[in-house]
Amino acid sequence: MIQKLQKKLEGELPGIKSWKRMAVKSGKGESIESESLQKYSDWASKEKKDSMKKAAVLVGLFKKNDEWCFSLIRRPMNEKNHPGQIALPGGAMEKNETLMNTALREAFEEVG
């Protein structure tokens, strides 16, 4: 399982393509692009990608009762970004930090 995940992560990440695949379809099977999806597509354009703040999440896999599991958190309601959302533990990368260190630090802060 871990090797399959590693191989998938080596390729292009699906991002907006996944959102479009999961979008509401018309009776004819055509995607109905919402205004939110279009705004996100514009916001996450390749031209803007380099100026975006980097962040990381951690998918910490563990076995419980012979099944693979991972931790999720509920973001506090008073947070500016993503209040109340269910999420993977993670957050913004700090100066002089790798993405791996970011994911580990944030997971420790949020899950312990």
Distance bins in CASP14 RR format, pairs under 12 A and 6 or more apart:
PFRMAT RR
TARGET T0000
AUTHOR 0000-0000-0000
RMODE 2
METHOD distances of the structure
MODEL  1
1 7 0 0 0 0 0 1 0 0 0 0 0
1 8 0 0 0 0 0 1 0 0 0 0 0
1 59 0 0 0 0 0 1 0 0 0 0 0
1 61 1 0 0 1 0 0 0 0 0 0 0
1 63 0 0 0 0 0 1 0 0 0 0 0
1 67 0 0 0 0 0 1 0 0 0 0 0
1 68 1 0 0 1 0 0 0 0 0 0 0
1 70 0 0 0 0 0 1 0 0 0 0 0
2 8 0 0 0 0 0 1 0 0 0 0 0
2 9 0 0 0 0 0 1 0 0 0 0 0
2 59 0 0 0 0 0 1 0 0 0 0 0
2 60 0 0 0 0 0 1 0 0 0 0 0
2 61 1 0 0 1 0 0 0 0 0 0 0
2 68 0 0 0 0 0 1 0 0 0 0 0
3 9 0 0 0 0 0 1 0 0 0 0 0
3 10 0 0 0 0 0 1 0 0 0 0 0
4 10 0 0 0 0 0 1 0 0 0 0 0
5 11 0 0 0 0 0 1 0 0 0 0 0
5 59 0 0 0 0 1 0 0 0 0 0 0
5 60 0 0 0 0 0 1 0 0 0 0 0
5 61 0 0 0 0 1 0 0 0 0 0 0
5 68 0 0 0 0 0 1 0 0 0 0 0
5 70 0 0 0 0 0 1 0 0 0 0 0
6 59 0 0 0 0 0 1 0 0 0 0 0
8 14 0 0 0 0 1 0 0 0 0 0 0
9 59 0 0 0 0 0 1 0 0 0 0 0
9 99 0 0 0 0 0 1 0 0 0 0 0
12 18 0 0 0 0 0 1 0 0 0 0 0
12 46 0 0 0 0 0 1 0 0 0 0 0
13 19 0 0 0 0 0 1 0 0 0 0 0
13 44 0 0 0 0 0 1 0 0 0 0 0
13 49 0 0 0 0 0 1 0 0 0 0 0
14 20 0 0 0 0 1 0 0 0 0 0 0
14 21 1 0 0 1 0 0 0 0 0 0 0
14 22 0 0 0 0 0 1 0 0 0 0 0
15 21 0 0 0 0 1 0 0 0 0 0 0
15 22 0 0 0 0 0 1 0 0 0 0 0
15 37 0 0 0 0 0 1 0 0 0 0 0
15 40 0 0 0 0 1 0 0 0 0 0 0
15 41 0 0 0 0 1 0 0 0 0 0 0
15 44 1 0 0 1 0 0 0 0 0 0 0
15 49 0 0 0 0 0 1 0 0 0 0 0
16 22 0 0 0 0 0 1 0 0 0 0 0
16 23 0 0 0 0 0 1 0 0 0 0 0
16 31 0 0 0 0 0 1 0 0 0 0 0
16 33 0 0 0 0 0 1 0 0 0 0 0
16 36 0 0 0 0 0 1 0 0 0 0 0
16 37 1 0 0 1 0 0 0 0 0 0 0
16 38 0 0 0 0 0 1 0 0 0 0 0
16 39 0 0 0 0 0 1 0 0 0 0 0
16 40 1 0 0 1 0 0 0 0 0 0 0
16 41 1 0 1 0 0 0 0 0 0 0 0
16 42 0 0 0 0 0 1 0 0 0 0 0
16 43 0 0 0 0 0 1 0 0 0 0 0
16 44 1 0 0 1 0 0 0 0 0 0 0
16 45 0 0 0 0 1 0 0 0 0 0 0
16 46 0 0 0 0 0 1 0 0 0 0 0
16 49 0 0 0 0 0 1 0 0 0 0 0
17 23 0 0 0 0 0 1 0 0 0 0 0
17 31 0 0 0 0 0 1 0 0 0 0 0
17 37 0 0 0 0 0 1 0 0 0 0 0
17 41 0 0 0 0 0 1 0 0 0 0 0
17 44 0 0 0 0 0 1 0 0 0 0 0
18 37 0 0 0 0 0 1 0 0 0 0 0
18 40 0 0 0 0 0 1 0 0 0 0 0
19 31 0 0 0 0 1 0 0 0 0 0 0
19 33 0 0 0 0 1 0 0 0 0 0 0
19 34 0 0 0 0 1 0 0 0 0 0 0
19 36 0 0 0 0 1 0 0 0 0 0 0
19 37 1 0 1 0 0 0 0 0 0 0 0
19 38 0 0 0 0 0 1 0 0 0 0 0
19 39 0 0 0 0 0 1 0 0 0 0 0
19 40 1 0 0 1 0 0 0 0 0 0 0
19 41 0 0 0 0 1 0 0 0 0 0 0
19 44 0 0 0 0 1 0 0 0 0 0 0
20 30 0 0 0 0 0 1 0 0 0 0 0
20 31 1 0 1 0 0 0 0 0 0 0 0
20 32 0 0 0 0 0 1 0 0 0 0 0
20 33 1 0 0 1 0 0 0 0 0 0 0
20 34 0 0 0 0 0 1 0 0 0 0 0
20 37 1 0 0 1 0 0 0 0 0 0 0
20 38 0 0 0 0 0 1 0 0 0 0 0
20 40 0 0 0 0 0 1 0 0 0 0 0
20 41 0 0 0 0 1 0 0 0 0 0 0
21 31 0 0 0 0 1 0 0 0 0 0 0
21 33 0 0 0 0 0 1 0 0 0 0 0
21 37 0 0 0 0 0 1 0 0 0 0 0
22 31 0 0 0 0 1 0 0 0 0 0 0
22 32 0 0 0 0 0 1 0 0 0 0 0
22 33 0 0 0 0 0 1 0 0 0 0 0
22 34 0 0 0 0 0 1 0 0 0 0 0
22 37 0 0 0 0 1 0 0 0 0 0 0
23 29 0 0 0 0 0 1 0 0 0 0 0
23 30 0 0 0 0 1 0 0 0 0 0 0
23 31 1 0 1 0 0 0 0 0 0 0 0
23 32 1 0 0 1 0 0 0 0 0 0 0
23 33 1 0 0 1 0 0 0 0 0 0 0
23 34 1 0 0 1 0 0 0 0 0 0 0
23 35 0 0 0 0 0 1 0 0 0 0 0
23 36 0 0 0 0 0 1 0 0 0 0 0
23 37 1 0 0 1 0 0 0 0 0 0 0
23 38 0 0 0 0 0 1 0 0 0 0 0
23 40 0 0 0 0 0 1 0 0 0 0 0
23 41 0 0 0 0 0 1 0 0 0 0 0
24 30 0 0 0 0 0 1 0 0 0 0 0
24 31 1 0 0 1 0 0 0 0 0 0 0
24 32 1 0 1 0 0 0 0 0 0 0 0
24 33 0 0 0 0 1 0 0 0 0 0 0
24 34 1 0 0 1 0 0 0 0 0 0 0
24 36 0 0 0 0 0 1 0 0 0 0 0
24 37 0 0 0 0 1 0 0 0 0 0 0
25 31 1 0 0 1 0 0 0 0 0 0 0
25 32 1 0 0 1 0 0 0 0 0 0 0
25 33 0 0 0 0 0 1 0 0 0 0 0
26 32 1 0 1 0 0 0 0 0 0 0 0
26 33 0 0 0 0 0 1 0 0 0 0 0
31 37 0 0 0 0 1 0 0 0 0 0 0
31 38 0 0 0 0 0 1 0 0 0 0 0
32 38 0 0 0 0 0 1 0 0 0 0 0
33 39 0 0 0 0 0 1 0 0 0 0 0
33 40 0 0 0 0 0 1 0 0 0 0 0
33 41 0 0 0 0 1 0 0 0 0 0 0
33 42 0 0 0 0 0 1 0 0 0 0 0
34 40 0 0 0 0 1 0 0 0 0 0 0
34 41 0 0 0 0 0 1 0 0 0 0 0
35 41 0 0 0 0 0 1 0 0 0 0 0
35 42 0 0 0 0 0 1 0 0 0 0 0
36 42 0 0 0 0 0 1 0 0 0 0 0
36 43 0 0 0 0 0 1 0 0 0 0 0
37 43 0 0 0 0 0 1 0 0 0 0 0
37 44 0 0 0 0 0 1 0 0 0 0 0
38 44 0 0 0 0 0 1 0 0 0 0 0
38 45 0 0 0 0 0 1 0 0 0 0 0
39 45 0 0 0 0 0 1 0 0 0 0 0
40 48 0 0 0 0 0 1 0 0 0 0 0
41 48 0 0 0 0 0 1 0 0 0 0 0
42 48 0 0 0 0 1 0 0 0 0 0 0
43 49 0 0 0 0 0 1 0 0 0 0 0
43 51 0 0 0 0 0 1 0 0 0 0 0
43 52 0 0 0 0 1 0 0 0 0 0 0
44 50 0 0 0 0 0 1 0 0 0 0 0
44 51 0 0 0 0 0 1 0 0 0 0 0
44 52 1 0 0 1 0 0 0 0 0 0 0
45 51 0 0 0 0 0 1 0 0 0 0 0
45 52 0 0 0 0 0 1 0 0 0 0 0
46 52 0 0 0 0 0 1 0 0 0 0 0
52 92 0 0 0 0 0 1 0 0 0 0 0
52 93 0 0 0 0 0 1 0 0 0 0 0
53 81 0 0 0 0 0 1 0 0 0 0 0
53 91 0 0 0 0 1 0 0 0 0 0 0
53 92 1 0 1 0 0 0 0 0 0 0 0
53 93 1 0 0 1 0 0 0 0 0 0 0
53 94 0 0 0 0 0 1 0 0 0 0 0
53 95 0 0 0 0 0 1 0 0 0 0 0
53 99 0 0 0 0 0 1 0 0 0 0 0
53 102 0 0 0 0 0 1 0 0 0 0 0
54 90 0 0 0 0 0 1 0 0 0 0 0
54 91 0 0 0 0 1 0 0 0 0 0 0
54 92 1 0 0 1 0 0 0 0 0 0 0
54 93 1 0 1 0 0 0 0 0 0 0 0
54 94 0 0 0 0 1 0 0 0 0 0 0
54 95 0 0 0 0 0 1 0 0 0 0 0
54 97 0 0 0 0 1 0 0 0 0 0 0
54 98 0 0 0 0 1 0 0 0 0 0 0
54 99 1 0 0 1 0 0 0 0 0 0 0
54 100 0 0 0 0 0 1 0 0 0 0 0
54 101 0 0 0 0 0 1 0 0 0 0 0
54 102 1 0 0 1 0 0 0 0 0 0 0
54 103 0 0 0 0 0 1 0 0 0 0 0
55 81 0 0 0 0 0 1 0 0 0 0 0
55 82 0 0 0 0 0 1 0 0 0 0 0
55 87 0 0 0 0 0 1 0 0 0 0 0
55 88 0 0 0 0 0 1 0 0 0 0 0
55 89 0 0 0 0 0 1 0 0 0 0 0
55 90 1 0 0 1 0 0 0 0 0 0 0
55 91 1 0 1 0 0 0 0 0 0 0 0
55 92 1 0 1 0 0 0 0 0 0 0 0
55 93 1 0 0 1 0 0 0 0 0 0 0
55 94 0 0 0 0 0 1 0 0 0 0 0
55 97 0 0 0 0 0 1 0 0 0 0 0
55 99 0 0 0 0 1 0 0 0 0 0 0
55 102 1 0 0 1 0 0 0 0 0 0 0
55 103 0 0 0 0 1 0 0 0 0 0 0
55 105 0 0 0 0 0 1 0 0 0 0 0
55 106 0 0 0 0 1 0 0 0 0 0 0
56 88 0 0 0 0 1 0 0 0 0 0 0
56 89 0 0 0 0 1 0 0 0 0 0 0
56 90 1 0 0 1 0 0 0 0 0 0 0
56 91 1 0 0 1 0 0 0 0 0 0 0
56 92 0 0 0 0 1 0 0 0 0 0 0
56 93 1 0 0 1 0 0 0 0 0 0 0
56 94 0 0 0 0 0 1 0 0 0 0 0
56 97 0 0 0 0 1 0 0 0 0 0 0
56 98 0 0 0 0 1 0 0 0 0 0 0
56 99 1 0 1 0 0 0 0 0 0 0 0
56 100 1 0 0 1 0 0 0 0 0 0 0
56 101 0 0 0 0 1 0 0 0 0 0 0
56 102 1 0 1 0 0 0 0 0 0 0 0
56 103 1 1 0 0 0 0 0 0 0 0 0
56 104 0 0 0 0 1 0 0 0 0 0 0
56 105 0 0 0 0 1 0 0 0 0 0 0
56 106 1 0 0 1 0 0 0 0 0 0 0
56 107 0 0 0 0 1 0 0 0 0 0 0
57 70 0 0 0 0 0 1 0 0 0 0 0
57 71 0 0 0 0 0 1 0 0 0 0 0
57 72 0 0 0 0 0 1 0 0 0 0 0
57 73 0 0 0 0 1 0 0 0 0 0 0
57 82 0 0 0 0 0 1 0 0 0 0 0
57 87 1 0 0 1 0 0 0 0 0 0 0
57 88 1 1 0 0 0 0 0 0 0 0 0
57 89 1 0 0 1 0 0 0 0 0 0 0
57 90 1 0 1 0 0 0 0 0 0 0 0
57 91 1 0 0 1 0 0 0 0 0 0 0
57 92 0 0 0 0 0 1 0 0 0 0 0
57 93 0 0 0 0 0 1 0 0 0 0 0
57 99 0 0 0 0 1 0 0 0 0 0 0
57 100 0 0 0 0 0 1 0 0 0 0 0
57 102 0 0 0 0 1 0 0 0 0 0 0
57 103 1 0 0 1 0 0 0 0 0 0 0
57 104 0 0 0 0 0 1 0 0 0 0 0
57 105 0 0 0 0 0 1 0 0 0 0 0
57 106 1 0 0 1 0 0 0 0 0 0 0
57 107 0 0 0 0 1 0 0 0 0 0 0
57 110 0 0 0 0 0 1 0 0 0 0 0
57 111 0 0 0 0 0 1 0 0 0 0 0
58 70 0 0 0 0 1 0 0 0 0 0 0
58 71 0 0 0 0 1 0 0 0 0 0 0
58 72 0 0 0 0 0 1 0 0 0 0 0
58 73 0 0 0 0 0 1 0 0 0 0 0
58 87 0 0 0 0 0 1 0 0 0 0 0
58 88 1 0 0 1 0 0 0 0 0 0 0
58 89 1 0 1 0 0 0 0 0 0 0 0
58 90 1 0 0 1 0 0 0 0 0 0 0
58 91 0 0 0 0 1 0 0 0 0 0 0
58 99 0 0 0 0 0 1 0 0 0 0 0
58 100 0 0 0 0 1 0 0 0 0 0 0
58 101 0 0 0 0 0 1 0 0 0 0 0
58 102 0 0 0 0 1 0 0 0 0 0 0
58 103 1 0 1 0 0 0 0 0 0 0 0
58 104 1 0 0 1 0 0 0 0 0 0 0
58 105 0 0 0 0 1 0 0 0 0 0 0
58 106 1 0 0 1 0 0 0 0 0 0 0
58 107 1 0 1 0 0 0 0 0 0 0 0
58 108 0 0 0 0 1 0 0 0 0 0 0
58 109 0 0 0 0 0 1 0 0 0 0 0
58 110 0 0 0 0 1 0 0 0 0 0 0
58 111 0 0 0 0 1 0 0 0 0 0 0
58 112 0 0 0 0 0 1 0 0 0 0 0
59 68 0 0 0 0 0 1 0 0 0 0 0
59 69 0 0 0 0 0 1 0 0 0 0 0
59 70 1 0 1 0 0 0 0 0 0 0 0
59 71 0 0 0 0 1 0 0 0 0 0 0
59 72 0 0 0 0 1 0 0 0 0 0 0
59 87 0 0 0 0 0 1 0 0 0 0 0
59 88 1 0 0 1 0 0 0 0 0 0 0
59 89 0 0 0 0 1 0 0 0 0 0 0
59 90 0 0 0 0 0 1 0 0 0 0 0
59 103 0 0 0 0 1 0 0 0 0 0 0
59 107 0 0 0 0 1 0 0 0 0 0 0
59 111 0 0 0 0 0 1 0 0 0 0 0
60 68 0 0 0 0 1 0 0 0 0 0 0
60 69 0 0 0 0 1 0 0 0 0 0 0
60 70 1 0 1 0 0 0 0 0 0 0 0
60 71 1 0 0 1 0 0 0 0 0 0 0
60 72 0 0 0 0 0 1 0 0 0 0 0
60 88 0 0 0 0 1 0 0 0 0 0 0
60 89 0 0 0 0 1 0 0 0 0 0 0
60 90 0 0 0 0 0 1 0 0 0 0 0
60 103 0 0 0 0 1 0 0 0 0 0 0
60 104 0 0 0 0 0 1 0 0 0 0 0
60 107 1 0 0 1 0 0 0 0 0 0 0
60 108 0 0 0 0 0 1 0 0 0 0 0
60 111 0 0 0 0 1 0 0 0 0 0 0
61 67 0 0 0 0 0 1 0 0 0 0 0
61 68 1 0 1 0 0 0 0 0 0 0 0
61 69 1 0 0 1 0 0 0 0 0 0 0
61 70 1 0 1 0 0 0 0 0 0 0 0
61 71 0 0 0 0 1 0 0 0 0 0 0
61 88 0 0 0 0 0 1 0 0 0 0 0
62 68 1 0 0 1 0 0 0 0 0 0 0
62 69 1 0 1 0 0 0 0 0 0 0 0
62 70 1 0 0 1 0 0 0 0 0 0 0
62 71 0 0 0 0 1 0 0 0 0 0 0
62 111 0 0 0 0 0 1 0 0 0 0 0
63 69 1 0 0 1 0 0 0 0 0 0 0
63 70 0 0 0 0 0 1 0 0 0 0 0
64 70 0 0 0 0 0 1 0 0 0 0 0
64 71 0 0 0 0 0 1 0 0 0 0 0
70 87 0 0 0 0 0 1 0 0 0 0 0
70 88 1 0 0 1 0 0 0 0 0 0 0
70 89 0 0 0 0 1 0 0 0 0 0 0
70 107 0 0 0 0 0 1 0 0 0 0 0
70 111 0 0 0 0 0 1 0 0 0 0 0
71 86 0 0 0 0 0 1 0 0 0 0 0
71 87 0 0 0 0 0 1 0 0 0 0 0
71 88 1 0 0 1 0 0 0 0 0 0 0
71 89 1 0 0 1 0 0 0 0 0 0 0
71 90 0 0 0 0 0 1 0 0 0 0 0
71 106 0 0 0 0 0 1 0 0 0 0 0
71 107 1 0 0 1 0 0 0 0 0 0 0
71 108 0 0 0 0 0 1 0 0 0 0 0
71 110 0 0 0 0 1 0 0 0 0 0 0
71 111 1 0 1 0 0 0 0 0 0 0 0
71 112 0 0 0 0 1 0 0 0 0 0 0
72 84 0 0 0 0 0 1 0 0 0 0 0
72 85 0 0 0 0 1 0 0 0 0 0 0
72 86 1 0 1 0 0 0 0 0 0 0 0
72 87 1 0 0 1 0 0 0 0 0 0 0
72 88 1 0 0 1 0 0 0 0 0 0 0
72 89 1 0 0 1 0 0 0 0 0 0 0
72 90 0 0 0 0 0 1 0 0 0 0 0
72 107 0 0 0 0 0 1 0 0 0 0 0
72 110 0 0 0 0 0 1 0 0 0 0 0
72 111 0 0 0 0 1 0 0 0 0 0 0
73 79 0 0 0 0 0 1 0 0 0 0 0
73 82 0 0 0 0 0 1 0 0 0 0 0
73 84 0 0 0 0 1 0 0 0 0 0 0
73 85 0 0 0 0 1 0 0 0 0 0 0
73 86 1 0 0 1 0 0 0 0 0 0 0
73 87 1 0 1 0 0 0 0 0 0 0 0
73 88 1 0 0 1 0 0 0 0 0 0 0
73 89 1 0 1 0 0 0 0 0 0 0 0
73 90 0 0 0 0 1 0 0 0 0 0 0
73 91 0 0 0 0 0 1 0 0 0 0 0
73 106 0 0 0 0 1 0 0 0 0 0 0
73 107 0 0 0 0 1 0 0 0 0 0 0
73 109 0 0 0 0 0 1 0 0 0 0 0
73 110 1 0 1 0 0 0 0 0 0 0 0
73 111 1 0 0 1 0 0 0 0 0 0 0
73 112 0 0 0 0 0 1 0 0 0 0 0
74 82 0 0 0 0 0 1 0 0 0 0 0
74 83 0 0 0 0 1 0 0 0 0 0 0
74 84 1 0 1 0 0 0 0 0 0 0 0
74 85 1 0 0 1 0 0 0 0 0 0 0
74 86 1 0 1 0 0 0 0 0 0 0 0
74 87 1 0 0 1 0 0 0 0 0 0 0
74 88 0 0 0 0 0 1 0 0 0 0 0
74 89 0 0 0 0 0 1 0 0 0 0 0
74 110 0 0 0 0 0 1 0 0 0 0 0
74 111 0 0 0 0 0 1 0 0 0 0 0
75 81 1 0 0 1 0 0 0 0 0 0 0
75 82 1 0 1 0 0 0 0 0 0 0 0
75 83 1 0 0 1 0 0 0 0 0 0 0
75 84 1 0 1 0 0 0 0 0 0 0 0
75 85 1 0 1 0 0 0 0 0 0 0 0
75 86 1 0 0 1 0 0 0 0 0 0 0
75 87 1 0 1 0 0 0 0 0 0 0 0
75 88 0 0 0 0 0 1 0 0 0 0 0
75 89 0 0 0 0 0 1 0 0 0 0 0
75 90 0 0 0 0 0 1 0 0 0 0 0
75 91 0 0 0 0 0 1 0 0 0 0 0
75 106 0 0 0 0 0 1 0 0 0 0 0
75 110 0 0 0 0 1 0 0 0 0 0 0
76 82 0 0 0 0 1 0 0 0 0 0 0
76 83 1 0 0 1 0 0 0 0 0 0 0
76 84 1 0 0 1 0 0 0 0 0 0 0
76 85 0 0 0 0 0 1 0 0 0 0 0
76 87 0 0 0 0 0 1 0 0 0 0 0
76 110 0 0 0 0 0 1 0 0 0 0 0
77 83 1 0 1 0 0 0 0 0 0 0 0
77 84 1 0 1 0 0 0 0 0 0 0 0
77 85 0 0 0 0 1 0 0 0 0 0 0
78 84 0 0 0 0 1 0 0 0 0 0 0
79 85 0 0 0 0 1 0 0 0 0 0 0
79 87 0 0 0 0 0 1 0 0 0 0 0
79 91 0 0 0 0 0 1 0 0 0 0 0
79 110 0 0 0 0 0 1 0 0 0 0 0
80 92 0 0 0 0 0 1 0 0 0 0 0
81 87 0 0 0 0 0 1 0 0 0 0 0
81 90 0 0 0 0 0 1 0 0 0 0 0
81 91 0 0 0 0 1 0 0 0 0 0 0
81 92 0 0 0 0 1 0 0 0 0 0 0
82 88 0 0 0 0 0 1 0 0 0 0 0
82 90 0 0 0 0 0 1 0 0 0 0 0
82 91 0 0 0 0 0 1 0 0 0 0 0
87 106 0 0 0 0 0 1 0 0 0 0 0
87 107 0 0 0 0 0 1 0 0 0 0 0
87 110 0 0 0 0 1 0 0 0 0 0 0
87 111 0 0 0 0 0 1 0 0 0 0 0
88 103 0 0 0 0 1 0 0 0 0 0 0
88 106 0 0 0 0 1 0 0 0 0 0 0
88 107 0 0 0 0 1 0 0 0 0 0 0
88 110 0 0 0 0 1 0 0 0 0 0 0
88 111 0 0 0 0 1 0 0 0 0 0 0
89 102 0 0 0 0 0 1 0 0 0 0 0
89 103 1 0 0 1 0 0 0 0 0 0 0
89 104 0 0 0 0 1 0 0 0 0 0 0
89 105 0 0 0 0 1 0 0 0 0 0 0
89 106 1 0 1 0 0 0 0 0 0 0 0
89 107 1 0 1 0 0 0 0 0 0 0 0
89 108 0 0 0 0 1 0 0 0 0 0 0
89 109 1 0 0 1 0 0 0 0 0 0 0
89 110 1 0 1 0 0 0 0 0 0 0 0
89 111 1 0 1 0 0 0 0 0 0 0 0
89 112 0 0 0 0 1 0 0 0 0 0 0
90 99 0 0 0 0 0 1 0 0 0 0 0
90 100 0 0 0 0 0 1 0 0 0 0 0
90 101 0 0 0 0 0 1 0 0 0 0 0
90 102 1 0 0 1 0 0 0 0 0 0 0
90 103 1 0 0 1 0 0 0 0 0 0 0
90 104 0 0 0 0 1 0 0 0 0 0 0
90 105 0 0 0 0 1 0 0 0 0 0 0
90 106 1 1 0 0 0 0 0 0 0 0 0
90 107 1 0 0 1 0 0 0 0 0 0 0
90 108 0 0 0 0 0 1 0 0 0 0 0
90 109 0 0 0 0 1 0 0 0 0 0 0
90 110 1 0 0 1 0 0 0 0 0 0 0
90 111 0 0 0 0 1 0 0 0 0 0 0
91 97 0 0 0 0 0 1 0 0 0 0 0
91 99 0 0 0 0 0 1 0 0 0 0 0
91 101 0 0 0 0 0 1 0 0 0 0 0
91 102 1 0 0 1 0 0 0 0 0 0 0
91 103 0 0 0 0 1 0 0 0 0 0 0
91 104 0 0 0 0 0 1 0 0 0 0 0
91 105 0 0 0 0 1 0 0 0 0 0 0
91 106 1 0 1 0 0 0 0 0 0 0 0
91 107 0 0 0 0 1 0 0 0 0 0 0
91 108 0 0 0 0 0 1 0 0 0 0 0
91 109 0 0 0 0 1 0 0 0 0 0 0
91 110 0 0 0 0 1 0 0 0 0 0 0
92 99 0 0 0 0 0 1 0 0 0 0 0
92 102 1 0 0 1 0 0 0 0 0 0 0
92 103 0 0 0 0 0 1 0 0 0 0 0
92 105 0 0 0 0 0 1 0 0 0 0 0
92 106 0 0 0 0 1 0 0 0 0 0 0
92 109 0 0 0 0 0 1 0 0 0 0 0
93 99 1 0 0 1 0 0 0 0 0 0 0
93 100 0 0 0 0 0 1 0 0 0 0 0
93 101 0 0 0 0 1 0 0 0 0 0 0
93 102 1 0 1 0 0 0 0 0 0 0 0
93 103 0 0 0 0 1 0 0 0 0 0 0
93 104 0 0 0 0 0 1 0 0 0 0 0
93 105 0 0 0 0 1 0 0 0 0 0 0
93 106 0 0 0 0 1 0 0 0 0 0 0
94 101 0 0 0 0 1 0 0 0 0 0 0
94 102 1 0 0 1 0 0 0 0 0 0 0
94 103 0 0 0 0 0 1 0 0 0 0 0
94 105 1 0 0 1 0 0 0 0 0 0 0
94 106 0 0 0 0 1 0 0 0 0 0 0
94 109 0 0 0 0 0 1 0 0 0 0 0
95 101 0 0 0 0 0 1 0 0 0 0 0
95 102 0 0 0 0 0 1 0 0 0 0 0
96 102 0 0 0 0 0 1 0 0 0 0 0
97 103 0 0 0 0 1 0 0 0 0 0 0
97 104 0 0 0 0 1 0 0 0 0 0 0
97 105 1 0 0 1 0 0 0 0 0 0 0
97 106 0 0 0 0 0 1 0 0 0 0 0
98 104 0 0 0 0 1 0 0 0 0 0 0
98 105 0 0 0 0 0 1 0 0 0 0 0
99 105 0 0 0 0 0 1 0 0 0 0 0
99 106 0 0 0 0 0 1 0 0 0 0 0
100 106 0 0 0 0 0 1 0 0 0 0 0
100 107 0 0 0 0 0 1 0 0 0 0 0
101 107 0 0 0 0 0 1 0 0 0 0 0
101 108 0 0 0 0 0 1 0 0 0 0 0
102 108 0 0 0 0 0 1 0 0 0 0 0
102 109 0 0 0 0 0 1 0 0 0 0 0
103 109 0 0 0 0 0 1 0 0 0 0 0
103 110 0 0 0 0 0 1 0 0 0 0 0
103 111 0 0 0 0 0 1 0 0 0 0 0
104 110 0 0 0 0 0 1 0 0 0 0 0
104 111 0 0 0 0 0 1 0 0 0 0 0
104 112 0 0 0 0 0 1 0 0 0 0 0
105 111 0 0 0 0 0 1 0 0 0 0 0
105 112 0 0 0 0 0 1 0 0 0 0 0
106 112 0 0 0 0 0 1 0 0 0 0 0
END
